[in-house]
Amino acid sequence: MSQQPVKDLGTVLDTAFTFIAKAENEALYNAILSAKRYDPEGTYIPNVNTGPIPFLGEYNDLSGNRTYAFGLEVRTNKNPDGVVPAKTIPEMQLQFKERIQKDIDFVNKLEDTTGKRIVNTLDTNQKAALVSLVYNIGQGRFLNSKAFREGLAVGDMDKFKFEAFDSEQGFVKDEKGGTILDGLVNRRQAELDLFETAERQRKLETNPTVDTTKIEPEPLENDGPVEMSDIFARRAGVNIN
């Protein structure tokens, strides 16, 4: 594991870490949260194709890659860029943060068509959502996409969101590009929700919910017909009962 310090220890890394960890392996994320302390004998189930394994055990992801923890690919002869599985939860979490940091660095360097850093126009949740997207699809694929070239790079946020997150046109298809996968549709929707957090909050503040519950008038206690004299008496505050 790299001994280089993690550069971004702020909220973008924290937000991205939580979001991506849940997206990659929510079962492990919840298991670690629920455990009072690390139990070497503790197990969890990472996916439908795998039985119970230790918290830091290896499993095959849905693409068949040797994986462990929050979707980290294991180092092999065929995959020298993978990681050596850690021995403790904190070490594993640091490995994962170092992996995420690579995509944070990538996102931080993105420029629009005028040469300005795009990240300066994004809030924390938008940055984290973009990091999650890049983490999932890869940096090269993102740079060559319409979402970047025709959306983010030219300041067209609606185009970016459509090309990136739409349930049919976004990054929702398998590696061959033909079949829409429900898992990717759900992830894109979650990323879009994170990306639009501030926008939703502004709408709530601008258009607060109004209670439209109809208030029914209380019935008069007098069961008989109401005379004009009774009405005048009530208006004058005179008790007619």
N, C-alpha and C positions, 0 to 999 in steps of 0.2 A: 504493500500500500504506500502511496506517495506520502512523503513527510512534509510536502509543501503546505503552508497554511492556506486555509480557505479564504479567498479574498473578500467575498461578500457575506458578511455575518449579519446583515440587516434584515429588514422585513421581507424583501423580495425572495431571498433564499429561504427564509422560514416559511413563507406562504407557499412557495413552489414545492418545498420539501413535503409539507403536509398534503398538498393537493396531489402531487405525483405519486407519493407513497400510497395513498388511498386508491388512486386510479390503477396503479400497477399491481398492488397486492393488499387489498383492504383487509383480508382475513388476517394477515400477519400484523398489519398496523393495529387492528383491534385487539389481537392477542397480546401484543406487547403492552398496550395501554391497560388491559385488564389484569395483567400479571403484576403482583405487588413487587416482586423481584425476579430477576432472571433465573429460570429453572432449567438446568441442562436437560432435564427429562421432559420438559414441556413440549407439546406438539400442537400443530394446527394443520388445516387442510388448505393448500394454496389454490387449487382449482379442481374442476370436476373430474379431471383425468388423473388425479394424484390422491393417494390416501394420506393419512396423517404422517407428518414428518417433523423433525426438530425445528425450532425457530430459525436456526441457521443452516438447515439442511438444503441440499440441492433438489431441484425439480426441473422437469421439462416444461417450458412455456408452451403456449398454444401453437407456436411455430416449430416446436421440437428442439429449441435451443437449450443447452444446459444452463440453468439459471439458478440464482438463489436470492434470498431477501426480496427487495423491492424491484425485481426485474433486472438485477445486475447479471450480465452474462459472465460465466465462469471462464477463466483463462485455460485454454487448451492449445495443443499444437496447431490446430486449425484456426484458433481464435486467440492469437497472442495479445490482443488488445483487451481481453477480458480481465477480470479481477480474481485474486486468490481469496476465497471465502474467509471472512474474519472469524475470530474465536469468541468475540463478545459482541453484545448488542451495540454499545457505544462505538466500537470500531466499525461495525457494519454501517451504522448511521453516518459516520464520517466518510466512509467510502461513497455512500450514496450522495452525500452533499457535495463531495468533490466532483462526482459525475455530473450533477446538476449544475455546478458552477461553470463547467465548460460551456453549457448552453446559455447560461447567464452572460458569460463573457461574449459569446457570439451575438446575442441579442443586443448587448450594450454597444456593439460596434456597427450595427445596421445603420445605414444612411439612406435618406430619401434622395430624390433626383436632384436636389439642390446642394447635396453634400452635408446636410444637417443630420445630427444624430436623432433617429426616430425615438429612441428611448426617452428623450427629454420631454416628449409630448404625452407620455403614458403614465398612468398612476401605478401603484404597487400591484393591484390585482390584475391590471391589464398586462403588466410585465410578466407576472407569474403565469397567467394564462398563455401568453405567447411562448414562454419558456417550456411549458408543458407540451404545447403543440410541436415545437421544434424537437424536444426530447423524444417524442413519439414517432415523428415522421422522418427526422434527420435534417441536418443543416443544408446539405446540398439540394435535397428535394424542395425545401422551403424556398431557397434562393431562386430556384428556377420556376417557381409556381406563379400562377396568376394572382394568388392571394398576396404575394409580396410585390411582384412587378407592376400589377395593375391596380393594386389596392393600397397596401401600407406605404410603398415607396413614393406614391404620388399623393398621399394624403386622403385617399378615398376610403374612409373607414367602413362604409356600408359595403363596398365592393370586397374589401378584405374579409369582413365577417361572413359574407355570402360564400366566397370562394374557399374559405377556411373551415367554416363551421356548419354550413347548410347540410341538412340530413340526406340530400341526394347529390349535390354538386361539390360538397366539401371533401375533406380528407377522410372519407368513410368507407372506401373500398379496399378489397384485399390487395396483396402485392401485385397481382396480375392486372388489377384495375377494372375488374368486371363485376364482382359481387359486392354488394353493400353489406357490411357486417354490423349487426346490432350493437356489438361492443364498442365499435368505433363511433357509431351514431350517438350512443350514450355519452361517450367521452367528449366528443365535439360539443354536445349540448351543455355538458358540465363546464367545459372551458369557456363557452360563450356566456354562460351564466356568471362565471367568475369575471370575465372581461367586462360585463355590463353592470357590475355591482354598483359603481358610483352613479351610473345613469339611472338605474332603478331607484336609488335613494333620492336623487334629485327630483324625480317624478313624484315620489311620495311626499316630498316636502312642498312641491309646487301645487300638487293636487291632493290635499289631505282627504282621507275618507270621511264622507259626511253621513251621519246617522239618519237614515230616511225612515226609521220605524214610525209607523202611524200611531199617534196618540188618540185613543178613543175618549170622547167626553164622558165624564161621569154621569150616570142617570140621575134624574131628580128624585128625591125621596118621596115626593107627593105622588101617590098612585092614581089620584083622580085627575079630572081635567084642570088645567091651569087657567085661572082667571086673570084678566088684565090687572086687577087690583093686587093679586099675589105677586105678579112680576114687578110692579112699582114698589111693593113693600120689600121685596128682596133687594132691589137696587138701593133702597134707602137703608138697608141693614136691619130691617124689622123682622123678628122671628115670627113666622106665621103658623108654626106647628103647635 
